[in-house]
Amino acid sequence: MPGLLPLATLLLAAPARAAGLHAGIPLDAVPGLATVQFQDSAEGWTAQVPGGLVRVYVAPDEALARAWVERMKAVGRVKGPYAGPLPAPEVDEAWGDGDDTLVVRDGNLGVMVQARTGAAGWVAKLLAAAEREPRPWPAPPRLVPRGDGTWTVEAPAGAAQLAWEGGRRLPGPALVFSEPPRALVAWDRLGRAARVELEEGGEPAGPRKGRP
């Protein structure tokens, strides 16, 4: 289970994304969402709604979003395409019955809702809240040596939450490691994840945005 640390600062921009990809869905833009939780960087974030669960994945490209949809179809045991009215005109694919389960992809955005009823309505609300103008992808966190054999994490400005995998964190409120983690992830307010893999000594092996 990766470690998590909520943050409240503004995110630095990294290199620009390809044209036409959506920026994401603001985490606070849809009334009724509760208990937002960041999952693995390849799975996105989840939130509770009355009688159900929302899953959202903002991918750095459409290929990763398509792969996510296939995984969610298996998770929800979805049998066939959605036959009802689309929750948004821009939707590229939609799967499920639309009542208790609906999985959709709009470009690089993937949304899945499982509920007792009204799944299509929640999907429509989420897609209506999406920021569709592309933005630069967020920067990943940095692992910084402290000179005493420990490491701390420098969060990019604007990160909503930090996560890490592996390592040994020292007790206390500060994010300090006596053994470096093997990966760091920063999430921004649009639900995008920027991940960096780390070598054994804490040096970056290279960021992988929204890794599969």
Rosetta silent file (secondary structure, phi, psi, omega in degrees, C-alpha in Angstrom):
SEQUENCE: MPGLLPLATLLLAAPARAAGLHAGIPLDAVPGLATVQFQDSAEGWTAQVPGGLVRVYVAPDEALARAWVERMKAVGRVKGPYAGPLPAPEVDEAWGDGDDTLVVRDGNLGVMVQARTGAAGWVAKLLAAAEREPRPWPAPPRLVPRGDGTWTVEAPAGAAQLAWEGGRRLPGPALVFSEPPRALVAWDRLGRAARVELEEGGEPAGPRKGRP
SCORE:     score description
SCORE:     0.000 S_00000001
   1 L     0.000  122.076 -179.706    0.000    0.000    0.000 S_00000001
   2 L   -68.582  152.031  173.447    1.617    3.312   -1.017 S_00000001
   3 E   -76.482  155.682 -178.401    2.031    6.084    1.533 S_00000001
   4 E  -135.107  143.731  175.517   -0.079    9.230    1.120 S_00000001
   5 E  -142.620  112.852  177.090    0.350   12.824    2.242 S_00000001
   6 E   -66.017  146.470  177.889   -2.276   15.540    1.547 S_00000001
   7 L  -132.926  172.038  177.492   -0.895   18.908    0.427 S_00000001
   8 L  -150.559   68.700  176.868   -2.327   22.351   -0.336 S_00000001
   9 L  -140.062  173.737 -175.137   -0.109   24.298   -2.780 S_00000001
  10 L   -97.960  139.774 -166.974   -0.216   25.176   -6.542 S_00000001
  11 L   -82.743  136.559  172.218    1.351   22.851   -9.121 S_00000001
  12 L   -72.528  146.567  178.686    4.341   23.654  -11.328 S_00000001
  13 E   -90.517  141.418  173.528    3.858   22.963  -15.020 S_00000001
  14 L  -104.613 -167.137 -177.074    6.019   20.489  -16.932 S_00000001
  15 L   -56.407  151.309 -173.685    6.297   20.153  -20.749 S_00000001
  16 L   -66.107  151.977  178.161    3.117   20.794  -22.724 S_00000001
  17 L   -88.164  168.883  175.953    0.681   18.038  -23.587 S_00000001
  18 L   -66.084  147.940 -178.911   -0.576   17.144  -27.014 S_00000001
  19 L   -63.885  146.283  173.890   -3.309   19.386  -28.393 S_00000001
  20 L    90.928   -6.735  178.483   -6.925   18.344  -27.874 S_00000001
  21 L   -89.091  142.093 -177.231   -6.503   16.429  -24.621 S_00000001
  22 L   -77.122  149.868 -178.438   -8.653   17.499  -21.681 S_00000001
  23 L   -71.593  -36.578 -178.908   -7.042   18.951  -18.569 S_00000001
  24 E   143.761 -168.073  179.716   -9.070   16.867  -16.119 S_00000001
  25 L  -121.951  114.648  179.584  -11.965   17.079  -13.662 S_00000001
  26 L   -55.264  136.344 -173.675  -11.531   19.386  -10.648 S_00000001
  27 L   -66.472  -22.118 -176.937  -11.823   17.363   -7.469 S_00000001
  28 L  -110.361   16.648 -171.495  -14.225   19.851   -5.863 S_00000001
  29 L   -91.157  -12.183 -174.854  -16.368   20.663   -8.915 S_00000001
  30 L  -116.420  108.927  177.238  -19.137   18.077   -8.539 S_00000001
  31 L   -60.426  142.006  177.435  -21.499   18.423   -5.541 S_00000001
  32 L   102.183  -14.434  176.154  -22.276   15.142   -3.834 S_00000001
  33 L   -76.965  139.255  179.922  -18.847   13.526   -4.133 S_00000001
  34 E  -138.021  153.972  174.502  -17.452   12.374   -0.798 S_00000001
  35 E    54.166   57.158  175.412  -14.297   10.682    0.485 S_00000001
  36 E   -65.735  130.176  179.715  -12.086   11.370   -2.531 S_00000001
  37 E  -132.291  132.288  177.000   -9.207    8.891   -2.521 S_00000001
  38 E   -85.811  130.111 -179.614   -6.187    8.786   -4.827 S_00000001
  39 L   -99.697 -156.684  172.764   -5.385    5.320   -6.086 S_00000001
  40 L   -61.171  151.726 -176.467   -2.401    4.090   -8.103 S_00000001
  41 L   -63.965  -18.461  176.287   -1.236    6.599  -10.723 S_00000001
  42 L   -91.944   -2.096 -176.298   -2.482    4.264  -13.473 S_00000001
  43 L  -115.403  -18.149  177.505   -5.944    3.937  -11.883 S_00000001
  44 L    88.366 -148.218 -177.031   -6.904    7.536  -11.015 S_00000001
  45 E  -126.448  159.846  179.453   -9.069    8.604   -8.106 S_00000001
  46 E  -125.690  159.110  174.352  -12.298    7.427   -6.519 S_00000001
  47 E  -151.393  152.076  176.290  -15.115    9.108   -4.623 S_00000001
  48 E   -89.667  142.882  171.271  -18.275    7.967   -2.923 S_00000001
  49 E  -127.285  163.032  179.738  -21.702    9.105   -4.089 S_00000001
  50 L   -55.267  116.454  178.279  -25.046    8.239   -2.503 S_00000001
  51 L    77.201   15.150 -178.488  -25.462    4.540   -3.122 S_00000001
  52 E  -170.759 -169.895 -175.626  -22.346    4.116   -5.213 S_00000001
  53 E  -137.842  136.730  177.497  -18.743    4.715   -6.206 S_00000001
  54 E  -107.245  138.628  171.626  -17.136    6.952   -8.845 S_00000001
  55 E  -125.034  132.666  179.581  -13.814    6.195  -10.529 S_00000001
  56 E  -132.208  134.173  177.051  -12.027    8.821  -12.629 S_00000001
  57 E  -129.421  121.669  173.899   -8.799    8.483  -14.588 S_00000001
  58 E  -103.052  109.128 -175.717   -7.105   11.403  -16.334 S_00000001
  59 L   -95.532  153.026  175.562   -4.587    9.876  -18.728 S_00000001
  60 L   -74.058  -11.879  175.710   -1.732   11.661  -20.474 S_00000001
  61 L  -154.694  168.173 -175.923   -2.946   10.191  -23.774 S_00000001
  62 H   -70.921  -30.363 -178.696   -5.955    8.427  -25.255 S_00000001
  63 H   -62.408  -42.707  178.533   -4.248    5.024  -25.504 S_00000001
  64 H   -67.688  -35.448  177.076   -3.843    4.807  -21.718 S_00000001
  65 H   -65.779  -39.226  177.532   -7.457    5.935  -21.254 S_00000001
  66 H   -63.548  -41.583  178.542   -8.648    3.177  -23.622 S_00000001
  67 H   -63.826  -38.722  178.014   -6.644    0.598  -21.660 S_00000001
  68 H   -62.179  -43.296  178.950   -8.164    1.883  -18.408 S_00000001
  69 H   -58.594  -41.895  178.976  -11.676    1.481  -19.846 S_00000001
  70 H   -62.077  -40.300  178.078  -10.933   -2.141  -20.694 S_00000001
  71 H   -65.736  -41.620 -179.225   -9.795   -2.791  -17.120 S_00000001
  72 H   -67.918  -34.036  175.629  -12.873   -1.110  -15.680 S_00000001
  73 H   -60.198  -38.048  177.539  -15.160   -3.152  -17.941 S_00000001
  74 H   -70.354  -41.380  179.237  -13.629   -6.249  -16.346 S_00000001
  75 H   -59.720  -44.133 -177.468  -13.956   -4.783  -12.839 S_00000001
  76 L   -88.022    1.645 -177.690  -17.637   -3.998  -13.411 S_00000001
  77 L    51.571   45.729 -178.823  -18.307   -7.196  -15.366 S_00000001
  78 L   -76.569  131.340 -173.510  -19.745   -5.076  -18.149 S_00000001
  79 L   -94.267  -32.840 -173.643  -21.209   -7.227  -20.921 S_00000001
  80 L  -156.755  176.925 -178.942  -21.904   -4.807  -23.760 S_00000001
  81 E   -68.859  156.430  179.214  -22.037   -1.226  -25.046 S_00000001
  82 L   -75.335  131.478 -175.316  -24.385    1.342  -23.562 S_00000001
  83 L  -103.514   -3.628 -176.942  -27.592    1.681  -25.603 S_00000001
  84 L   -88.078 -175.183  176.707  -29.073    4.778  -23.951 S_00000001
  85 L   -65.617  137.226 -177.412  -28.572    8.500  -24.646 S_00000001
  86 L   -65.159  141.521  179.234  -24.958    9.540  -24.197 S_00000001
  87 L   -69.999  -14.923  175.285  -24.237   11.484  -20.986 S_00000001
  88 L  -157.048  145.112 -176.329  -22.250   13.992  -23.084 S_00000001
  89 L   -66.825  -20.827 -175.810  -21.982   14.465  -26.867 S_00000001
  90 L   -83.424   -5.209 -174.051  -18.178   14.202  -26.797 S_00000001
  91 L   -60.614  130.699 -179.906  -18.117   10.637  -25.411 S_00000001
  92 L   -87.789  -31.348  177.192  -15.977    8.298  -27.540 S_00000001
  93 E  -155.468  149.942 -179.403  -17.198    5.040  -25.999 S_00000001
  94 E  -146.814  135.491 -174.447  -19.716    3.978  -23.368 S_00000001
  95 E  -135.935  143.063  177.859  -20.287    0.575  -21.760 S_00000001
  96 L   114.106 -178.752 -177.272  -22.836   -0.810  -19.306 S_00000001
  97 L   -89.230  -10.454  178.278  -26.552   -0.476  -18.678 S_00000001
  98 L    82.848  -10.839 -179.951  -26.363    3.147  -17.512 S_00000001
  99 L   -99.958  -65.572  177.997  -28.342    2.446  -14.359 S_00000001
 100 L   -94.401  -17.458  179.721  -26.129    0.509  -11.956 S_00000001
 101 E  -148.015  134.971  171.412  -22.939    0.657  -14.069 S_00000001
 102 E  -149.208  129.720  176.832  -21.575    2.950  -16.765 S_00000001
 103 E  -120.642  126.640 -179.480  -18.019    3.212  -18.070 S_00000001
 104 E  -134.660  158.251  171.596  -17.193    5.979  -20.549 S_00000001
 105 E  -130.902  130.689  173.849  -14.203    7.526  -22.255 S_00000001
 106 E  -123.049   95.126 -175.678  -14.047   11.094  -23.509 S_00000001
 107 L    63.121 -119.071  179.896  -10.631   11.494  -25.128 S_00000001
 108 L   -92.484    6.196  178.744   -8.090   11.010  -22.351 S_00000001
 109 E   -99.509  130.098  172.270  -10.736   11.028  -19.576 S_00000001
 110 E  -116.423  134.795  179.673  -12.111    7.771  -18.226 S_00000001
 111 E  -134.555  134.375  174.052  -15.115    7.687  -15.884 S_00000001
 112 E  -132.907  133.339  175.403  -16.826    4.730  -14.254 S_00000001
 113 E  -126.442  128.909  171.401  -19.827    4.863  -11.923 S_00000001
 114 E  -118.765  120.772 -174.933  -21.265    1.886  -10.041 S_00000001
 115 E  -147.429  166.654  175.136  -24.430    2.744   -8.116 S_00000001
 116 L   -63.675  -35.609  177.271  -27.729    1.307   -6.971 S_00000001
 117 L  -165.110  158.401  174.026  -29.332    3.452   -9.675 S_00000001
 118 L    80.115   26.261 -179.035  -28.633    6.552  -11.765 S_00000001
 119 H   -59.017  -41.472 -177.984  -25.070    5.820  -12.886 S_00000001
 120 H   -61.761  -34.737  179.157  -25.534    7.743  -16.153 S_00000001
 121 H   -64.336  -41.076  177.683  -26.581   10.851  -14.248 S_00000001
 122 H   -68.038  -38.685  176.538  -23.366   10.900  -12.216 S_00000001
 123 H   -60.563  -43.394  179.802  -21.275   10.356  -15.337 S_00000001
 124 H   -60.716  -41.410  178.676  -23.016   13.320  -16.966 S_00000001
 125 H   -63.803  -42.298 -179.301  -22.250   15.543  -13.946 S_00000001
 126 H   -65.280  -45.654 -179.202  -18.585   14.555  -13.945 S_00000001
 127 H   -67.545  -33.557  177.779  -18.120   15.145  -17.671 S_00000001
 128 H   -65.357  -27.151 -179.079  -19.945   18.485  -17.451 S_00000001
 129 L   -86.585   -7.002 -175.209  -17.392   19.584  -14.824 S_00000001
 130 L   -64.075  139.896  170.894  -14.363   18.607  -16.932 S_00000001
 131 E   -89.275  113.427 -168.272  -11.881   21.305  -17.890 S_00000001
 132 L   -93.530  -14.896  176.386  -11.483   20.643  -21.590 S_00000001
 133 L   -76.000  129.441 -178.643   -8.713   23.060  -22.512 S_00000001
 134 L   -64.370  147.850  176.496   -5.373   21.213  -22.441 S_00000001
 135 L  -131.005  158.751  173.779   -2.818   22.229  -19.822 S_00000001
 136 L   -58.295  142.124  178.917    0.831   21.318  -19.269 S_00000001
 137 L   -69.154  144.853 -177.588    1.147   18.034  -17.412 S_00000001
 138 E   -66.774  156.092  176.727    2.179   18.432  -13.756 S_00000001
 139 L   -81.476  149.825  175.659    5.735   17.932  -12.586 S_00000001
 140 L   -79.614  165.711  174.285    6.611   14.951  -10.370 S_00000001
 141 L   -68.351  167.189  175.944    7.946   15.306   -6.831 S_00000001
 142 E  -121.504  137.670  172.489   11.684   15.365   -6.118 S_00000001
 143 E   -92.477  123.755 -172.286   13.562   13.286   -3.549 S_00000001
 144 E  -117.472  120.818  175.976   16.127   15.555   -1.892 S_00000001
 145 E   -69.685  142.695 -176.571   19.096   14.261    0.184 S_00000001
 146 L   -98.760   -5.572  178.231   19.507   16.103    3.488 S_00000001
 147 L    89.043   -3.634  178.824   23.223   15.433    3.996 S_00000001
 148 L  -118.823   20.521 -179.317   22.739   13.287    7.112 S_00000001
 149 L    86.294    8.036  176.705   21.877   10.033    5.353 S_00000001
 150 L  -120.237  169.965 -179.392   18.173   10.830    5.112 S_00000001
 151 E  -132.081  149.022  171.015   15.948   12.163    2.319 S_00000001
 152 E  -123.742  170.710 -176.807   12.988   14.498    2.164 S_00000001
 153 E  -114.409  129.824  174.969   10.439   15.107   -0.604 S_00000001
 154 E   -98.928  112.750 -177.750   10.021   18.388   -2.459 S_00000001
 155 L   -82.376  141.075  173.064    6.435   18.618   -3.666 S_00000001
 156 L   -66.901  146.165  179.635    5.642   20.499   -6.867 S_00000001
 157 L   -58.928  135.505  178.374    3.619   23.643   -6.245 S_00000001
 158 L    92.837   -1.225 -179.682   -0.105   22.932   -6.453 S_00000001
 159 L   -65.392  131.930  176.152    0.071   19.260   -5.492 S_00000001
 160 L   -82.940  -29.025 -178.694   -3.129   18.074   -3.833 S_00000001
 161 E  -161.539  147.788  172.964   -1.490   14.943   -2.445 S_00000001
 162 E  -109.911  147.402  173.080    1.792   13.056   -2.401 S_00000001
 163 E  -136.831  155.626  176.953    2.198    9.300   -2.477 S_00000001
 164 E  -144.169  158.992  177.481    5.240    7.053   -2.267 S_00000001
 165 E  -125.891  131.740  179.493    6.055    3.392   -2.643 S_00000001
 166 L    74.064 -164.828 -178.555    8.603    1.568   -0.546 S_00000001
 167 L    78.144  178.393  177.368   11.275    3.256    1.530 S_00000001
 168 E  -132.139  111.503 -179.089   11.330    3.771    5.277 S_00000001
 169 E   -88.022  136.597  177.580    9.722    6.914    6.633 S_00000001
 170 L   -77.001  148.604  177.604   10.900    8.297    9.943 S_00000001
 171 L   -61.043  150.659  178.003    8.267    8.966   12.641 S_00000001
 172 L   121.313  169.660 -176.145    6.968   12.510   12.887 S_00000001
 173 L   -72.992  -25.391 -178.358    4.995   15.028   10.836 S_00000001
 174 L   -75.855  150.946  179.359    7.787   15.751    8.340 S_00000001
 175 L   -91.301   86.785 -176.645    8.152   13.599    5.248 S_00000001
 176 E  -126.797  135.484 -177.414   11.658   12.238    5.902 S_00000001
 177 E  -117.599  136.029  170.862   12.998    8.845    4.843 S_00000001
 178 E   -87.110  -22.486  170.626   15.917    6.864    6.259 S_00000001
 179 E  -127.568  130.989 -174.356   15.664    4.599    3.197 S_00000001
 180 L   -68.627  144.958  174.436   14.566    6.181   -0.091 S_00000001
 181 L   -69.160  166.259  179.182   11.261    5.091   -1.652 S_00000001
 182 L   -93.462  -10.852  177.290   11.272    3.403   -5.044 S_00000001
 183 E  -159.817  149.199  174.485    8.689    5.785   -6.531 S_00000001
 184 E  -126.894  146.419  178.847    7.026    9.138   -5.807 S_00000001
 185 E  -136.376  136.746  170.932    3.699   10.437   -7.119 S_00000001
 186 E  -118.175  135.485  176.180    2.126   13.907   -6.980 S_00000001
 187 E  -109.225  139.405  176.371   -1.585   14.470   -7.688 S_00000001
 188 L  -104.568 -179.931 -173.594   -2.972   17.849   -8.713 S_00000001
 189 L   -71.419  -11.416  176.159   -6.461   19.338   -8.226 S_00000001
 190 L   -93.215    4.810  177.455   -7.534   18.096  -11.682 S_00000001
 191 L    81.616   18.736  179.024   -6.896   14.486  -10.677 S_00000001
 192 L   -94.564  143.558 -178.740   -3.712   14.064  -12.726 S_00000001
 193 E  -114.486  131.460  173.286   -0.802   12.003  -11.413 S_00000001
 194 E  -115.434  118.889 -172.486    2.881   12.665  -12.103 S_00000001
 195 E  -116.224  142.824  173.713    5.072    9.739  -11.104 S_00000001
 196 E  -129.497  128.522  173.910    8.843    9.342  -10.896 S_00000001
 197 E   -83.261  145.022 -177.532   10.626    6.025  -10.459 S_00000001
 198 E  -119.390  143.032  174.737   13.728    6.129   -8.242 S_00000001
 199 L   -74.755  176.107 -175.652   16.951    4.182   -8.373 S_00000001
 200 L   -58.852  -36.005 -178.783   18.277    2.369   -5.287 S_00000001
 201 L   -88.944    6.078  177.949   20.177    5.455   -4.096 S_00000001
 202 L    96.449   -1.954  178.254   17.229    7.778   -4.601 S_00000001
 203 L   -75.673  143.796 -179.515   18.213    9.165   -8.003 S_00000001
 204 E   -67.413  136.601  174.719   15.337    9.535  -10.483 S_00000001
 205 E   -92.337   -5.264  178.720   15.040    6.819  -13.115 S_00000001
 206 E   120.661  133.911 -179.965   12.728    9.102  -15.146 S_00000001
 207 E   -71.807  146.592  175.606    9.112   10.269  -14.729 S_00000001
 208 L  -131.639  102.953 -175.079    6.303    8.173  -16.192 S_00000001
 209 L   -69.814  126.070  175.088    3.051   10.092  -16.401 S_00000001
 210 L    51.665   48.576 -170.707    0.015    8.008  -15.537 S_00000001
 211 L   -53.877  146.412  176.847    1.976    4.812  -15.950 S_00000001
 212 L   -74.951    0.000    0.000    0.081    1.765  -17.241 S_00000001
